[in-house]
Amino acid sequence: MAGYIFKRLVSAIPVLLGISVIVFLIMAMIPGDPATAILGSYATPENVEKLNRDLGLDKPLVQRYFIWLGNMLQGDFGRSFSLNRPVLDEVLERFGATLVLAGTAFVLCSLLGVAAGVVSAARQYGAADKAITFFVLLGISIPSFFLGMMMILIFAVKLRWFPVSGMWPIYGARDISALVGHLTLPALALAVVATGVIARLSRSAMLEVLRQDFIRTARAKGVRERAVVWRHALRAAMVGIIPVLGIQAGFVLSGAVYIEMVFQWPGVGRMLVDAILKRDILLVQGGVVFVAACYVMFNIAVDVAQTLLDPRIKT
Amino acid sequence: MTLPELTRRTMMASTAALALGLGAAPALAQTPEGVLIVGQIAEPKALDPAAVTAVNDFRILMNVFDGLVRYKDGTLEVEPALATEWTISEDGTVYTFSLREGVSFHDGTPFDAAAVKFNFDRMLDESHPYHDTGPFPLAFFFSAVESVEVVDPMTVRFTLNGPYAPFLSNLAYPTGLLVSPASVETHGAEVGRNPSGTGPFKFAEWRSNEAVVVEANPDYWDGAPELQAVVFRPITDANTRTAEMLAGGIDLMVEVPPVALSQFAADPYTIHEQAGPHVWFLILNAKEGPFADKRVRQAANYAINKEAIVNDVLEGTAEVAAGPTPPAFAWAYNEALEPYPHDPEKARALIAEAGAEGAELTFYVTEGGSGMLDPVAMGTAIQADLNAVGFDVKIETYEWNTFLGEVNPGLEGKADMAEMAWMTNDPDTLPFLALRTEAWPDKGGFNSGYYSNPAVDELLEAARVATDQDERARLYKEMQVIVQEDAPWVFVANWKQNAVTNDRVGNFALQPSFFLLLHDVTKN
């Protein structure tokens, strides 16, 4: 197993190098440069040139890439010029906030999605299945940012049950109840689509398993239906469900961008959008590489988990 | 079959978990008295006045720092601030300021002539030990400054490399705000996160992406502020900002989107509006194509229904512009100027006279950008108006930074017209940088449409070196008449900045400078 993990880790290196090249080239190729973004209307060629020199952007592209890569390997991601602080500080702080949001949403959608899928499958074409299918399709069809705005309108502006935006209260204690209050709406809005997808795929994975011989055998041996569904069938179906969860984790993470914009959650997605608009090259590059690294690691973790469940996968 | 029970139990459990989440949500406390919560449009870059360029950052800075001079309340005319008086030499090149006695920076160090010199040397002198705390993108506001001398502890002298009339006005701009030299020495490049000025509020705390908090400075030389503290919250999404205002999460909201204004039309909200030094215009390519002919440029001015744009597209958040200088520069604005009326017949006649019927025009439109208001909708309305008088207008849309990269180097060979907007602090800035022959893009200026009129050049050069305000005003007024007649631009709109306050906020007024001044504001 250790060898397998090591092999997967080594294979991640070229992936990350490739990502660093791509994000670097994209930032170099998109029109508009940081100096123009900073100077706005005052961007005379002369001012732009001077500022680019001050920002160290006048060197050749290849040289700039290797300086950046070299610094990054030593843990120096550079300094964000639009926020005027080290890129790594900003990214870590923001990524923490995103993890809280996306992590909560992921736990919510996994539990609710799998539970809904199992119930649906166990009661195929029953009332529960039809009701769940209806809500699941509804959830999949509503864009999360729209849902978020509607939730703000109803639960924050009209009912005033929850704050509109942010992660912490501007005043008052920063305790868990304050966090839960701020987290509830965005986490729910973020979880809805993924819950639907997971529910649909869990349902079909379960249906497939429930038709198999060992289930019939278990029933014939008099195992209680609850145990058949939740112990025997679900365990077998998890092999099919876990990769779906892994993919949905990626969607939740990327869907967090919209939700962070709507709820002004101080996460890494909102940071990247702002940074791109401001042409904050180092912040975009550092942020993307960091997020990509986390995503690659997560995928490896999912694969390892799957291998533990079903050793046949390891090849 | 126990499954249904289990299902129900599972569902109930998850419902209960959710309800617990609801129950745990804190009762939303009212924001405290004496603490003003301001909804800003973005996280500030830094709280170092020399290093920033955004109006959003200026809104905080103007309350933490002072300059030598400032704009008189409700105007764009300078009055004393940290300098109590000044003299200007006969030739307009030497400014000597007497400084206010007994003023201290928030960090306790005294304000004196050495501090003034430190600030300008840091920005302008590349060999200054703290020049590396930059870059200072707007340092060119003071590029005329040759040297700053300490005459005595309370007198400082600026020597310019030539007469430069906008100098005092530039000193009133945020780039001229003065920071504590000790704070720069202590914090180096981090001074932007540890600001220390002399202003009515002192910096308390900056929680990244959450809030910047400033507290009242009880020893402020111009009287302690009414508020105990101000919290600036960055809320980049305009809809969310509107929702926060409606939910009571903020007391003051700036840059209200036109479509959201109706939400705040009734109690407990007050909408504030203030025209500022802003002009929204179309650059016309006077070098080549149909707009090389003055009659066609005038025709464009007649063809476009500016009333409809400001009233319908912008929902009344702007006024029709008459010429290149915004009316907010009251002393330099030519009141006699009337906007080009909407007259499609006259436009058609002028086009026919010039033989430009059916001309194809390429029109650069931006998706958004500083001061650009609602550029896509405005561009579409303009396209329709121009097509109605017989042009064939093709729109090309660009993201803001890309747009600047296309427009600033000049429209030659690419486009016939482009949207543009400027906000400035002196009537000199925009025409000097964008209308002179010497300001063509190849000479480093912003005259992207290649307008050239020697009479305008002469007036602008003369106005820049005249130190007498009445004389400057006369020159600018004359310039506006010629430029309006020559029509190098289509003059479209002057934006009225807006803000909304709730009924707990008192004594608030927007400034024509677009700065947010909170010294006198109250909150109960």
Interface residues (C-beta under 8 A of the other chain):
Chain A: I30 P31 G32 D33 A35 T36 A37 I38 L39 G40 S41 Y42 A43 T44 P45 E46 N47 L51 D54 L55 F81 S82 L83 N84 R85 E90 E93 R94 L111 L112 A115 V119 A122 R123 A128 M149 I152 L153 A156 V157 R160 W161 F162 P163 V164 S165 G166 M167 W168 P169 I170 Y171 G172 S177 A178 V180 G181 T184 R224 E225 R226 V229 W230 M261 V262 F263 Q264 P266 R270 M271 D274 L277 R279
Chain B: M1 T2 L3 P4 L6 T7 T10 S14 G21 L22 A24 A25 P26 L28 A29 T31 P32 V35 I37 A42 E43 K45 A46 D48 A51 T53 G134 P135 P137 L138 F140 A189 G192 R193 R207 S208 N209 E210 A211 V231 R233 P234 I235 T236 D237 N239 T240 A243 E244 L246 A247 G248 G249 G369 S370 G371 Y398 E399 W400 N401 T402 L404 G405 E406 N408 P409 A421 W422 M423 L433 P441 G444 G445 F446
